[in-house]
């Protein structure tokens, strides 16, 4: 079950960043609503996705694991792993929010162009 949650969680990344490309109005409406809702839920959960919590609980029996370096820092850790560069404090969070805001805006623009 934890692997299934991890797969759904991983599928959210391309959906959130690239979902605006799909030319179907219902898809775009869901995307434009889902992405900001996801961001707001992070704010109420210490910048952690609830799917991370569920996966942690299923794998380790703990909702929040202090020893899990990815909880609250997943993007920063991926940037470091891929480039060797450690972003300054707050950079990853800001970059994530900017990318998601741009993706949401693109979805709304695409929806309006479709009529």
N, C-alpha and C positions, 0 to 999 in steps of 0.2 A: 504494500500500500504506500509506503514512504517513497518508493521509486516512482509510482504513479504521480504522487503529489509533486515530486521533483520534476517530472516530465511536463506536467501542466505548468509549473512555475517557469520552466525554461521556455515553454511555448509562448508565455506572456511577453517575453522580451521582444521577439520580432513582431508580434501582434501590436504591441504598444508603439514601437518605433516606426513600423512600416504599414500599419493597418490603414492609413489614409490613402494608400495607393489603390485599393480595391474599389472598383467603380459601381458599387451597389449601395443605394441610399440607406437601406436598413443597417447594413454593415457599418457604414460611416456614422450613422446616428449612434449605434451602440459604442463604436470606438470613441466618438467625441464625448460620450457620457462616462464610459468606463475609465479612461485614462485619468481625468481629473479626480474621479472618485477614488481611484487607487492611490493617488498622491495624498489626498486628504486622509485616507486610512493610515498611511505611513506616519503622518504627523501625530496621530493618536496612539501609535504603536512604536514610538522611539525610532522612527525611520527604518522600521523593519516590516517586511511584508508578512501578512498573517500566514501565507503559505510556508514561509520559513519557519514560523512557530509550529505549524502543524507537522511539518517534516521533522523538526527537532523532537517534538513530542512522540511521534511514531517511532523514530529511530532510537531515542535515548530516554524517553519517559519524562522529559523536561520541556516545558513550554518555552522557556528562555534559558539559553546556555551561555553563561559568561565566558566560557572557554572557546566558544565558536567565533572565530575571527571574522566570519562572513556576516554575522548578524549585525546589521547597521553599517556595514562597510563593504558590501559585496562588490560594488562598482570600483571602489578604490583598490580592492584586492585584485580584481581582474586587470585593471590598468597596470598595476605593479607587475603582475605575472606576465603580461603580454609585452611590456616595454622596458621593465626594469626601473621605471621612474616612479617615485613616490610622490603623488600629488600633494600640494599644500593643503592644510586643514580647510575643509569646506568646499574645496574645488569639485570633488566628485559629486557631492550633493547638488551644488549649483549646476554643474554640467548636466546632471540627470534631469533636474527640473526644467532647464532650458530646452533640452532635447524633447522632453515630453510635452512641454507647452507648444513647441514648434510643430510637433506631430499632431496634437489636438487642433491647432489652428489650421494646419494643412487639411485635416479631415473636414473641418467646417467649410473651408474654402472649396474643397472638392465637391462637397455636398451641394453647396449653393450653385456651383457651375453645372451640376447635373440637372438642376431645376427642381 
